[in-house]
């Protein structure tokens, strides 16, 4: 059986409601839509002068991990309603405890993808510019995320509760 050809989305046909999740069927539907959205994002970025497909691929992988693992699968939230607070929860807590070896190189790549995707969504009127700016500001807090990772590795005794409570999910 032949695989279906990669699908891109007409961004003009999307709305906030398109990405609402209220049950498992919605989660599956939104996950598939997210793949198509990221493919559309990839195609748009590769059309820009000077963009290398492998660099664009890294950005898309970062955004994909954040959206499909955290926002959709774990939080079951609407990817068009993401805030800077959710980025901080992801990067300052969830990513750190969900990965065997959390590190800034990998996290930085993920944050890079998020910080390019959300302005793209704002350019296509799927979110407003202020929301995209807030998300990008949260993505830029690299020193703070590095400190969170270091603090995690330095936990002793019952220190995890204090570390966890600093950035609750």
C-alpha positions as CSV (number, residue, x, y, z in Angstrom):
1,X,0.0,0.0,0.0
2,X,1.4,3.4,-1.0
3,X,1.9,6.0,1.7
4,X,-0.2,9.2,1.4
5,X,1.7,12.2,0.1
6,X,2.8,14.8,2.7
7,X,0.0,17.2,3.4
8,X,0.3,20.9,3.9
9,X,-2.4,23.1,5.2
10,X,-4.2,26.2,3.9
11,X,-3.5,28.4,6.9
12,X,-6.5,30.6,6.0
13,X,-8.8,27.7,6.8
14,X,-7.6,27.3,10.4
15,X,-9.1,28.9,13.5
16,X,-8.5,28.7,17.2
17,X,-11.3,26.1,17.5
18,X,-9.5,23.8,15.0
19,X,-7.0,22.9,17.7
20,X,-9.3,22.4,20.7
21,X,-8.9,19.0,22.5
22,X,-11.7,17.6,24.6
23,X,-11.3,13.9,24.1
24,X,-9.0,11.2,22.7
25,X,-10.4,11.5,19.2
26,X,-9.7,15.3,19.3
27,X,-6.2,14.6,20.5
28,X,-5.5,12.3,17.6
29,X,-7.0,14.7,15.1
30,X,-5.1,17.7,16.5
31,X,-1.8,15.7,16.5
32,X,-2.3,14.9,12.8
33,X,-3.2,18.5,12.1
34,X,0.0,19.6,14.0
35,X,2.1,17.4,11.7
36,X,0.5,19.0,8.7
37,X,1.0,22.5,10.2
38,X,4.7,21.7,10.8
39,X,5.1,20.5,7.3
40,X,3.5,23.7,6.0
41,X,5.9,25.7,8.3
42,X,8.9,23.7,7.0
43,X,7.9,24.3,3.4
44,X,7.4,28.1,4.0
45,X,10.8,28.4,5.8
46,X,12.7,26.5,3.1
47,X,11.3,29.0,0.5
48,X,13.1,31.8,2.3
49,X,16.5,32.9,0.8
50,X,19.5,31.5,2.6
51,X,17.6,28.8,4.6
52,X,19.2,25.4,4.6
53,X,16.8,22.4,4.8
54,X,18.8,20.8,7.6
55,X,18.6,24.0,9.7
56,X,14.9,24.3,9.0
57,X,14.5,20.7,9.9
58,X,16.1,21.3,13.3
59,X,13.7,24.2,14.0
60,X,10.7,22.0,13.0
61,X,11.9,19.1,15.2
62,X,12.2,21.5,18.1
63,X,8.7,22.9,17.6
64,X,7.4,19.4,17.0
65,X,8.7,18.1,20.3
66,X,7.2,21.0,22.3
67,X,3.8,20.8,20.5
68,X,3.2,17.1,20.1
69,X,4.8,15.8,23.3
70,X,4.0,18.6,25.8
71,X,1.1,20.8,24.6
72,X,-1.0,18.1,22.8
73,X,-0.1,14.7,24.4
74,X,0.8,15.8,28.0
75,X,-1.3,18.9,28.5
76,X,-4.0,18.4,26.0
77,X,-4.1,22.1,25.3
78,X,-4.7,24.2,22.3
79,X,-1.5,25.0,20.5
80,X,-2.8,28.4,19.4
81,X,-3.4,29.3,23.0
82,X,0.2,28.8,24.2
83,X,1.6,31.4,26.5
84,X,5.1,32.3,27.8
85,X,4.1,30.6,31.1
86,X,3.6,27.3,29.3
87,X,7.0,27.7,27.6
88,X,8.6,28.3,31.0
89,X,6.8,25.2,32.4
90,X,8.0,23.1,29.6
91,X,11.6,24.3,29.5
92,X,12.0,24.9,33.2
93,X,10.4,21.8,34.5
94,X,8.7,19.2,32.2
95,X,11.6,18.9,29.7
96,X,14.1,18.5,32.6
97,X,12.2,15.7,34.4
98,X,11.1,13.9,31.2
99,X,14.6,13.5,29.7
100,X,17.4,11.2,30.8
101,X,20.0,13.8,30.2
102,X,18.4,17.3,30.0
103,X,20.9,19.8,28.5
104,X,20.9,23.3,27.1
105,X,22.1,22.2,23.6
106,X,19.0,20.1,23.0
107,X,16.7,22.5,24.9
108,X,18.1,25.4,23.0
109,X,17.3,23.7,19.7
110,X,13.7,23.1,20.9
111,X,13.3,26.7,22.1
112,X,14.7,27.9,18.8
113,X,12.0,26.1,16.9
114,X,9.3,27.5,19.2
115,X,10.6,31.0,18.8
116,X,10.4,30.8,15.0
117,X,7.1,28.9,14.8
118,X,5.0,31.3,16.8
119,X,5.9,34.5,14.9
120,X,5.1,32.5,11.8
121,X,1.7,31.8,13.2
122,X,1.2,35.5,14.0
123,X,2.2,36.4,10.5
124,X,-0.7,34.2,9.3
125,X,-3.1,35.8,11.8
126,X,-3.5,32.5,13.8
127,X,-2.4,34.2,17.0
128,X,-1.7,37.8,17.8
129,X,1.7,39.5,17.7
130,X,1.7,40.1,21.5
131,X,1.2,36.4,22.2
132,X,4.1,35.5,19.8
133,X,6.3,38.2,21.5
134,X,5.5,36.8,24.9
135,X,6.4,33.3,23.7
136,X,9.7,34.5,22.1
137,X,10.6,36.3,25.3
138,X,10.1,33.1,27.3
139,X,12.2,31.2,24.8
140,X,15.1,33.7,25.2
141,X,15.5,33.0,28.9
142,X,18.3,30.6,28.2
143,X,20.4,31.4,31.3
144,X,17.5,30.8,33.6
145,X,16.8,27.4,31.9
146,X,20.5,26.5,32.2
147,X,20.3,27.3,35.9
148,X,17.2,25.2,36.3
149,X,19.0,22.2,34.7
150,X,22.0,22.7,37.0
151,X,19.8,23.1,40.1
152,X,18.0,19.8,39.1
153,X,21.3,17.9,38.9
154,X,22.4,19.4,42.3
155,X,19.2,18.2,44.1
156,X,20.0,16.4,47.3
157,X,17.7,14.7,49.8
158,X,14.2,16.1,49.7
159,X,15.2,19.1,47.6
160,X,13.1,17.9,44.6
161,X,9.9,19.3,46.1
162,X,11.4,22.8,46.4
163,X,12.8,22.6,42.9
164,X,9.5,21.4,41.5
165,X,7.4,24.0,43.3
166,X,9.5,26.9,41.8
167,X,8.0,26.1,38.4
168,X,4.8,24.0,39.0
169,X,3.1,22.3,36.1
